[in-house]
């Protein structure tokens, strides 16, 4: 600190000479600073002064008898003036020491100021420089190391970067996401990738890297023949960064997965990536989720799909393709035979865009296995086009229609298509305003369909009637292993139907019943089913169901009663269970462990 040196500052010689002589003349005491009277050393030293009591000056003179008369006469004649002189001397004897003290104090203060002032101003200048210099290095997420801190801090930052560089040379997979080392850090680390024969996967996500920083890859990625996965997501590289990166990757023959999610890429950047896809035969996966790509960018990428026959997965979730973008992409899909996964979640495609897209996929010469068209404003009309594609597809394994608005009519169309399809294993129809009627149609499709193993119907108001229709079919039919019915308004009555189905079903392994208003009655119904031997159910989620201690006690008793329990995970979080209910469940968990040596995780 600026004033810390003053704690050891002392001037004994000056105090001894100057203050000492003044003390002899005046009877004043000057306290030396630096001891207990000097404070903590962070402020100017204080000089303590104590005034002794002054005696009235007495003038004495020796005389003999012969001179006594003459001297007496002289004193008497001079009595008045002598008295005045004595007063002057008395005042002089008092004022002179005080003046000397003031002079000595002033000199001491100037000397102390001379020692202290330069250091204080130097520290202030250093602090000003530090505050204005900006960020230099950062090692951990949220940590900014400034240039003006201390040399040790700067050395530590560089040491951490050296450790990162060592990791790049030592491990096959390295995750450096969220370290905020910026462009400078990337320039430092990029050298470790040149001719690197070890690392295959590296993540530089969320590090504040801009287009300028990506120039560090020039000459580095061309030389590297081992790196397979490069993640630059969460960095504001923009279109200029995409251009610089693509220029580097044109001659790269190893990178197969390129992740550029949330990187501020727009149509111009998409155009550069499209040109890269036309020339680079190595890339298999391109992730461009949550960027600003619109119709023009979709058109460029569609043109690349016609010429590229190596790309497997294309991720465009959360962009602005719209109906026109989907239409352009459909034309590119018609001439492509390599694409396996297409992610278009949240692009406001709408019914017309879906119509064009399904037509393009129907003419697709490849074998698409995954299609994500969730959150695209698709209604029952658009569901008709999806259903037609489902009927013809023989390769699709995963279909996501989550958060659209197909309703009961659209659900019925999808259900009819599922009766003919024998490839889809995972179906997500959550959040589509489907009621009991639509779920009943889906249930009927499952009666003869043994392919679907994961069914998501959450966020649909199916109610107790929908739960009943589904449970009656799943009791003896289908092959559903994961059933998700969260936020479906089934209530305690619906839980009773589900519990009855569990007594006979031998396929459901994961059951999600969150936020259905089950309360203690519904929890007790499910608990009675848990007492019955069920060799399939391993995980049940009952969170957000207003369950209290009575429901917790019922589940605890069921766990104790079933010696062959297969449940390994029960979620009861966000309910109204007190410490008594929690204690009962904990005791039941310990009992199961003691009796069967099986661990049951219970979440409160």
N, C-alpha and C positions, 0 to 999 in steps of 0.2 A: 504494500500500500504506500501511498505518497508520504504519509507522515510517520510511518513506522520507524525510520532511522532516528527520529528525534528522541526516541525512548532511551537511547544509549548516549545521547549527546550531553557533554558536561564541559564546563570551562573553569576548572579550579584555579588555574594560574591567573586568569583575568579577575576572577572573584577575589583571590587572595591579595593581589596587588592593588587594584582600584578600590574595591570595597573595603579592604582592610585599612588603608590609610584614611579613608573617610571615617571609618568606625572609630579610629584612634582620636580623630579630631572632634567628632561630633557626639560620640556616645550612642550612635545608631547602630542597630544590628541588621546586617544584610544576610538573608537566608539563601544558601546555595541551592540551585535547582538541580534536579536529577535524583533526589532522594524522595522520601515520602511526602514532602511538601510540594513536589513538582507535578502532581497529578498523574495521569496515565500516559503522558508523552505524546498524545494526539493533538494537543493544543499548545499555544505559546507558554513558556515557563512563567510562573508567577513569582515575584520577589516579595517576600513577607518582611514587613518593617515593624519593629516594636520600639516604641519611644519610652526611654527612661525618664524619670522625673528630673527636671533641671533645678539645681540649686541657684539661689540668688548669688551672683558673683560678689565676693568679698575682697576688697583691695587692702593688702597689708604692706607696710613699709617699716623697716627698722630705723631708729633714730637714737641719738644720745641726748643727754641732759642739756648740753650747751646749745644745741640747735633746737631744743623743744619749743622755746618761745617763738623763734623766728618761723619755724615750720607751722606752729599753731596759728600764728597770725596769717601766714600764707593760706592755710587751709580755710580759715574763716573768710578770708577775702575772696577766696575762689570757691566757696561752698556751693553757691548757686550754679556756677558753670561746671564745677566738678560733678555735681549731681547729674547734670545733663549729659556729660561725657560718659558717666557710668551707665546711664540708660542706653546710650548708643552702643557701648561695648556689649552690654547685655543682649541687645537685639542682634548685633553682629554675630555674637557667639551662637545664637540660636538659628539665624538665617543661613549662615555660611554652611553648616553641615547639611542642612536640608537641600540647599542648592547643589552641593557636591553629590548628594544621594541621587538627585534627579539627573544630573549629568551622567553619573555612573550607570544608572538604570537605562538611560537612553542609549548609551554605548553598548551595553550588554544586549539590549533588544535588537539593535541593528546587526550585531554579530550573529545572533540566533537567526534572524530573518535571512541573513546572507546564506547561512547553511541550509535552511529549510526551503526557501523559495524556489531555487532551481529545480529541486527534485519534484516539488508539487507541480510545477508547470510542465515538467517532462512527462509525468504520469498523465496529466490532463490531455496533453497532445496525443499520447499513445491511446488513450481511451477514445478520443475523437476519431483517430485513424481506424480503430477497431470497429467503431459503430458504423462507419461509412464504407467499409471495405466489402461488405456483403458476404454471402455464403461461399466457403471454399470447399470443405469436405463435410460429408455426413455419413455416419456409419450405421446407426440404428434408425428405425422408422420414427419420424418425429424429432430427430436430433440434428441440430445444425451447428457445426463447428466453425466459428468465425476466425478470421486471420489474426485478429489482435488479441486473442485470448492468451495463451502461453505457448511457448515452443513445445512444451511437453504434450499439450493437447493436439497440436498439429502432428507431432510425431506419432501419437497414438492413432490418429485418423489414418495416416499413411501405413502404419503397421497393420491396421485392420484390412486395408486394401491389399496389402501384401499377403495377408492370410487368405483373403478371397482369391487372389491370384494363385496361391498355392493349392487351394481347393480345386480350381479349374484344371490344375495339372495332376490332381491326385484322385478325383472321384469321377464316376461315370455320370452321376446326376447331381447338379448343383442348383440350389434355389437361393437367389439373392434378391427376391422380391421385397419391395418396401424398405429398402435401405437408403434411399434418397441420395445416392452418391452423385447424381447429375451427369452432365456431359464430361466434366473433367475426370470423374471416376471411371466412366466408360472408356475414355482414352487410355487410362492407366491399365484397365483390365483387359481391353481388347487384345493387347499384345500377347496375353496368355493363351489366346485361342489360335494364334497363328501356328500352323504345323502341329497343333495339339493332337495327340494320338490317344487321349484318355476320355475326356468328357464327351458324352453323347447327348445329354439334355442339360440346358441351362435356361434359367429364368431371370431376366433383368426387369421384370414387371414392376411398375409403380416406383420408378427411381428418378423421376423428373428429367428424363432424357428428351431432348428436342431433336429437330432435324440436324442441327449442327453436330450433335454428339454422334449421330449415326455415321458420320464421315470416318469415325474411328474404325469401322468395319472394312474400309477400302483396303484391299490387298490382304486382309486377314481372312475373311470368309472364303475368298477364292483359293487360298492355300489350304484351308482346313478340309479334310476329306472324311472326318469321323462324326462331326456334330450332326445329330438328326433332328433335334427339337430346339427351336429358338422362340422364347416367349418375350415379347416386348409390350404386352398389354398394359394399359394404364399409363402410358407415356405420351405426352402431347406432341407427337412427331408431326402430325398433320400431313397434308399432301406433299409438301417438300420432303419430309422425312420418308414418306413412302417411295418417292421418286429416287432418293439417294439409296435406299435399301434395295430397291428392285435392280438398280444399276449394278449393285454389288452381287446380288444373288443370281444374276444371269449366268455367271460362270461357275456357280457353286454346284457341286454334284453330290452333296451328301444330305442337306437339310430336307426332311420330308414333311415336317409339321411346322408351320409358321403361324404364330398367334399374335394378332394385332387388334385385339378387342379394346374398345374405348380409347382409341388413339387419335381422335379428331380427324379421321380420314373422310374426305368427301368424294365427289364424282371424279375429280382430277386424280386423286390418289387411287381410286378404283380402276381408272383407266391405265395407270402405270402397272398395277397388279395384273390386270388383264393381259397386258403386253408381256409381262413376265411369264404368265401361264402358257402363252403361245410358244415361248422359247425354252422354258425350263422343263425338262422331262422328269425331274426328280420329285417335285412337290406332290404330296399325297393329301394333305389337309391344309386348308386356308380358313382361319377364323377371323372374321371381320364384324363380330357382334358389336352392337351399341355404338355405331359410328353415324355419319351423316350422309350416307350414300342414297341417292335418289334415282329417279328413272334413268338418267343418263349413265350413271355408274352401273346400274343393273344391265343396261344395254351393252356396255363394254364387256362386262363379265360374261354375258350370254354369248357374245361373239367369241370369247376365249374358249368357252365350253365346246364349241363346234370343232376347234382345232386341237384342243387338248384331250388326250386319251389316257392320261395317267392320274388325274385328280380324282380322289375318292370321296372326300367330305368337303362340303361348302357350307360355311356358317355365316348367315346374314341376319341373324336375329336382331331386332331392335333398330332397324334402319327405316328408310322412308320410300320403299319401293312402290307401294300402292298397286292399283290395278294395272297401270301401264308397265310398271317394272316387272310384275308377274307375267304379263303377256310377253314381254321381251325375253324373259328368262325361259319361258316355255319353248320359244323357238330355238334357243340354244340347246335345250334338253333333247329336242327331237333328233339332233345330229350327234349327240354324245352317247357314248357307250361305256364309260368308265365310272360315272358317279354312283356312289352307294348311299350316301346320306345327304339330305337337303334340309337345312334348318332355316325356316322363314318365320319364326315366331315374332309377332308384333310388328307387322309391316303394313297394316291397314289394307290388306289385299281386297277384301270384300267378295261378294258373290261373283261378280264378273271376272275379277282377277283369278278366282279359284276355278272358274269354268275353263279359262285359257290354260291355267297351270295343269289341271287334270288332263286336258287334251294333250298337252306336251308330254306329260309323264306316261300317258298311254302309248305314245309313239316312241318313247325312250327305248333305245336299243340295249341299254344295260339292265342291270338288276338292282333296282333301288330297294334298300332294306329298311331305311328309316326316313320318315317324313314328319316334320314338325311344322304344323300350320296353326298353332294355337294363337289366341288373341288377335284375330284378323277380321273381326266383324262379319263372321260367316253366319248366315241364318239357315232356315230350313231349305231354302232354295239352293244355297251353296252346298248343303249337306247332300242334296241329290247328286251333284257332280262328284262329290267325294265317294259316295256309295257306288257309283258306276265304276270308278277306278278300283275300289276295293274288290268288286266282283271279278275284275280282269287280272288283278295283280296276283302273281304267284311267288313273288320274292319278298314282299313287304312284311317286316317282322314287328315294327314299332310304329304306331300311329298316334299322334298327339293332336287332339282337337280342343284342348283345354281353353277355357275362358272365351268361348264364342257364344252364340245364341241360337243354337239349332232347335231347341225346344223339343216337345214330345214328337212332333211331326218329323223333325230331322233324326231323332233317335230311332224312330221306327224304320226310316229308310236305311240307316246304318245297320240296324239289326237284321233286316232282310238281306243285306249284302254279306253280313257275317255268316249267314247260313251257307253261303256258297264259298266263302274264303276259308282256306285251310293253311294260311301262312302266318297271319298276325298273332303274335303271342302277348303283346302289351298294348292295351287300349286305354287311352286317357280321354274321358268324356266329362271331366270335372268342370263345374262352373258354366253349364249350358242351359240353365233354366228347365231342366228335365224334371217332370213330376212322376207320380206313381204309374201313370199310363205308359210313359216312355220307358221307365225301368222294367215294367212288365214285359215289354217287347224285347228289350235286351236280354232279360232272363230267359225268355223262350228260345232266343238264339243260342244261349249257352247250353240248352238242354241237349243238343246234338253236337256241340262244338267242344272238343277236348283239347284244342290247341291253345286257346287263351289261358294264360297263367297269371297275368296281372291285370286287374280291372280297377280303374280309378273312376269313382262316381261322386266324389266329394263336392261340396258346395252346390248341390242340386236339392231342391225342396221335395224329396221323394216321400217324406212322412212315414208314418207307421205302415200305411198300405203298401208303399213301395218296398219297404223292408220285408213285409210279408211275402210279396210276389217273388222277390229275389231269393228269400230264404227257402221257400218251398221247392224251388228248382235246385238250389245248391245243396239241399239236404242229401240228395242222392245222385245229382248229375253234375256235369262239368268237371273241369280240372283246374279251377282257380286256386292259386296258392297265396296270392296277395290280394286282399280285398280292402279297399279304402272307401269308407263311408263317412268321413268327417264332415260336420256342418250340414247334415242332411235332415235335421228336424224329425228324427224317428222317435224320440221320447222313450219313456219306460216301456210302453207297449211294443214299440219296434224292437227294443232290446230283448223283449221276451221271445219274439219270433227268431231273432238272430241266435239267442241262447238255445232255443229248441233245435235249430239247424245244426249247431255245433255238437249236439249229442250224437249225431249220425254222420256228419261230414268227416271225411278222412283226408282232405286235401289242403284246406285252409291252414296256412302256417303263420301268416301275418295279418292281423285284423286291426284296422284303424277306425275307432268310433268316437273320435274327439268331438266335443262341443255339440252333443245331441240332446242335452237336457235329460240325461238318464236318471240322475239323482240316486238316492239309496235304493229305490225300488228296482231300477234297471240294473244297478250293480249287483243286487242280490240275485236277480234272475241269471245273470252271467256267472255268478259264483256257484250256483247250483249246477251249471253245466261243467264247471271246472272240477267238480267232485267226480264226474264220470271220466273214465279212462279215455283220453284223447291223445293219440300218438302223433298228431300233426301240429296242433297249435303250439307255437313257441313264443310269440310276441303279441301282446294286446295293449292298445293305447286307449286309455280312458280319460285323458286330460280334458279340462274345461267342461266338466259334466255336473257340477254342483253336488258332488258326492260328499257325504259327511261321514262321521265315525261309524254309524250303523252299516253303511255300505262297505267301509274298510274292514269292519269286524267280520262281515259275511265272506269277503274275499280271503281274509286271513284263515278262517275256519276251513274254507275249501282247500286251501293249500296244505293244511295239516291233515285233512281227511284223505287226500289223494296221494297214496304212496308212489304211484307211477306217474306223477305229474311231469309233463314235458315242457311246461312254460318256463322260459328262462328270463323273460323281461316283461314287467308290468309298469306302465306309466300312469301315475295318478296325480301328476302335477297340475297345479292351478285348480284345485278343488278346495273344499272346506274341511279338510281332515285336520283334527287337532293332534296334540302330542299323544293322546290316548289311542286314537286310531293308528297313528304312526308306530306307536309301541307295539300294538297287536300285530301289525304287518311285519315289523322287524323280528318279533318273536317267531312268527310263522316262517319267515325266511331262514332263521337260524335252525328251526326244527327240521325243515326240509334238508338243509345241509347236513345236519347231524344224522338223520335217518337214511338219506339216500346219497349223500355226498354230491348232491347237485346244487349248483349255485343259481339263485333266482335274484335278478336285479330288480329292485323296486324303487321307482323314482317318485318323490313326493312333490 
